């Protein structure tokens, strides 16, 4: 009687039995593995065309995707450029769908004093320095900034603070900030040791990153006027004519 034992799997995913004893002419048994039952090991020809196209598109996007922007941190803190906007980003995207949500900023207090209309008005006017200029901020009723103690002001002038979840708004024709009841404010100069120079350095790095690669070096130059453009075209045509004449003469000499 012939005894069959399974060998290890071959490269083609099949199991071929080993025979012990005398060979006969009845052939050999082969057992096919279930490797192709797994979708990941299936050949692309067995996939649905739509799935294969989606995978190819995803691979192309990963191959040609630009590298992520570097992240700038504020001093030795975890306040990063990925979560906190710079002044340029605010002014470019305010009141549009591109405005960051939530809008977080690091600013310096310029004016924060009690108002005579506290309790009757819908907001109290403040002033903050974004780093590129002073901007009004409306502390709406119900927020932590609406009421200010005359004797103890938690956010005095020149305090560097973190604003979280504020909104851009127009006050007249000028851009301003809205501080709502759901907005948050905290100091980062006395608690985290942040200086205004560090804030300005971070803003500058983020601004340079947004401007990098926008325009080639030759495009940044002053554009030519119409007269200069015509003269430049004539000079280019003359140079091309001289080049053609020189090539023709060299060919005629070689033929002679």
C-alpha positions in Angstrom: 0.0 0.0 0.0 1.3 3.4 -0.9 1.5 6.1 1.9 1.3 9.8 0.9 2.7 12.7 3.0 2.3 16.4 2.2 5.4 18.4 1.4 5.8 22.0 2.2 4.1 24.5 -0.1 5.8 25.4 -3.4 6.2 28.9 -4.8 3.1 28.6 -6.9 0.9 28.1 -3.7 0.3 24.4 -4.3 1.0 21.4 -2.1 2.6 18.4 -3.9 2.5 15.0 -2.0 5.6 13.0 -1.4 5.4 9.3 -2.0 7.1 6.6 0.1 7.5 3.2 -1.3 7.4 2.1 -4.9 6.3 4.5 -7.6 3.4 3.7 -9.8 1.8 5.2 -12.9 -1.3 6.5 -11.2 0.1 10.1 -11.0 0.4 12.3 -8.0 -2.1 14.3 -6.0 -1.9 18.1 -5.6 -3.7 20.2 -3.2 -4.3 23.9 -4.1 -4.0 26.4 -1.2 -6.6 29.1 -0.5 -4.2 31.9 -1.0 -6.3 33.5 -3.7 -9.3 33.7 -1.5 -7.6 36.8 0.1 -8.4 39.9 -1.8 -4.9 41.3 -1.2 -3.2 38.4 -2.8 -5.5 38.3 -5.8 -3.9 39.3 -9.2 -5.1 42.7 -10.5 -7.0 41.0 -13.3 -9.3 39.4 -10.7 -10.2 42.7 -9.0 -13.2 44.7 -10.0 -12.0 47.4 -12.5 -13.3 50.2 -10.4 -11.4 49.0 -7.3 -8.2 48.6 -9.2 -8.6 52.1 -10.7 -9.2 53.6 -7.2 -6.1 51.9 -5.9 -4.0 53.1 -8.8 -5.3 56.7 -8.3 -4.5 56.5 -4.6 -0.9 55.4 -5.4 -0.4 58.2 -7.9 -1.7 60.8 -5.4 0.8 59.5 -2.7 3.6 59.5 -5.2 3.1 63.1 -6.4 1.8 64.7 -3.2 3.9 67.6 -2.1 5.8 67.3 1.2 3.9 68.6 4.3 4.7 72.1 5.4 7.1 72.3 8.4 5.6 73.1 11.8 6.9 76.1 13.8 6.5 76.1 17.5 6.3 79.2 19.7 9.4 79.1 21.9 9.5 76.0 24.0 5.8 75.5 24.1 3.5 73.2 22.1 1.8 76.2 20.4 2.3 75.2 16.8 1.7 76.8 13.4 -0.6 73.9 12.6 -3.2 75.0 15.2 -2.6 78.8 15.5 -2.8 81.1 12.6 -0.5 84.0 11.7 -1.6 87.6 10.9 -1.2 87.1 7.2 -3.4 84.0 7.2 -6.1 85.8 9.1 -6.1 88.8 6.8 -6.1 86.6 3.6 -8.9 84.2 4.7 -11.1 86.3 7.1 -14.8 86.0 6.4 -14.3 83.4 3.8 -14.7 79.6 3.6 -10.9 79.4 4.0 -10.9 81.0 7.4 -9.5 78.5 9.9 -12.0 76.8 12.1 -11.4 77.2 14.9 -9.5 80.4 14.5 -6.7 80.5 17.1 -4.3 83.4 17.5 -1.4 84.7 19.7 -1.8 88.4 20.3 -0.7 91.2 22.6 -3.2 93.3 24.6 -3.1 96.9 23.6 -6.3 98.2 25.3 -8.5 96.4 27.8 -10.4 98.7 30.2 -13.9 98.8 31.6 -16.7 100.5 29.5 -19.3 102.8 30.8 -21.9 100.9 28.8 -21.2 97.5 30.5 -24.5 95.7 31.1 -26.3 97.7 28.4 -24.3 97.1 25.2 -23.9 93.9 23.3 -20.1 94.0 23.4 -17.1 95.8 25.0 -14.4 97.1 22.7 -10.8 96.0 23.1 -7.6 96.4 21.0 -5.0 93.7 20.3 -1.8 93.6 18.4 -1.6 90.7 15.9 2.1 91.4 15.1 1.5 93.3 11.9 -0.8 95.9 13.3 -3.4 96.8 15.9 -7.0 95.4 15.5 -10.2 95.9 17.4 -11.7 93.0 19.3 -15.3 92.8 20.4 -15.8 91.1 23.7 -19.4 90.0 23.4 -21.8 89.9 26.3 -21.7 86.6 28.1 -18.0 86.0 27.4 -15.2 85.9 30.0 -13.9 89.3 28.7 -17.1 91.2 28.8 -16.8 92.3 32.5 -13.5 93.7 33.7 -12.6 94.4 37.3 -11.2 97.9 37.8 -8.9 96.8 40.6 -7.7 93.5 39.1 -7.4 93.0 35.4 -6.3 89.4 34.4 -5.3 90.6 31.0 -3.6 94.0 31.3 -1.8 96.0 28.6 1.2 94.3 27.0 0.0 90.9 28.2 0.6 88.1 25.6 -2.4 86.0 25.3 -3.8 83.0 23.4 -7.2 83.5 21.7 -9.0 80.3 20.8 -12.1 79.9 18.7 -12.6 83.6 17.8 -14.2 84.9 14.5 -13.3 87.5 11.9 -15.8 90.3 11.5 -16.0 93.7 9.8 -16.5 96.7 12.1 -17.4 99.4 9.6 -14.8 98.9 6.8 -12.1 97.5 9.1 -11.5 93.9 10.0 -12.0 93.0 13.7 -12.1 90.0 15.9 -15.2 88.6 17.6 -14.8 87.1 21.1 -17.9 85.0 21.8 -19.0 83.2 24.9 -17.6 80.0 23.5 -14.2 81.6 22.9 -11.3 81.1 25.2 -8.4 83.3 26.4 -5.3 82.5 28.5 -2.0 84.2 29.1 1.2 82.6 27.7 3.8 85.2 28.8 3.8 84.6 32.6 2.6 81.0 32.5 4.7 79.7 29.6 7.4 82.3 29.4 6.6 83.4 25.9 8.1 86.7 24.7 6.9 89.0 22.0 10.1 88.5 20.0 9.3 84.8 19.8 5.8 85.6 18.6 7.2 87.8 15.9 9.8 85.3 14.8 7.1 82.6 14.5 4.8 84.9 12.5 7.7 85.8 10.2 8.5 82.1 9.6 4.9 81.3 8.8 4.6 84.3 6.4 7.8 83.4 4.5 6.5 79.8 4.2 3.2 81.0 2.7 5.1 83.2 0.2 7.7 80.6 -0.8 7.3 79.2 -4.3 4.4 81.5 -5.3 6.3 83.4 -8.0 9.5 82.5 -9.9 12.5 84.8 -9.5 12.2 86.2 -13.0 8.5 86.9 -12.6 9.1 89.0 -9.5 11.0 91.5 -11.6 9.3 94.7 -12.9 7.3 93.9 -16.0 8.4 95.4 -19.3 6.4 98.3 -20.8 5.0 97.9 -24.3 7.9 99.8 -25.9 10.5 97.8 -24.1 8.8 94.6 -24.9 8.8 95.4 -28.7 12.5 96.4 -28.5 13.3 93.1 -26.7 11.4 91.1 -29.4 13.4 92.9 -32.1 16.7 92.1 -30.4 15.7 88.5 -30.0 14.7 88.3 -33.7 18.0 89.8 -34.8 20.0 87.3 -32.7 18.0 84.5 -34.3 18.7 85.8 -37.8 22.4 86.0 -37.1 22.4 82.5 -35.8 20.6 81.2 -38.9 23.0 83.0 -41.2 26.0 81.6 -39.4 24.7 78.1 -39.6 24.1 78.5 -43.4 27.6 79.8 -44.0 29.2 76.9 -42.1 27.2 74.4 -44.1 28.1 75.9 -47.4 31.8 75.9 -46.5 31.6 72.2 -45.5 29.9 71.4 -48.8 32.5 73.2 -50.8 
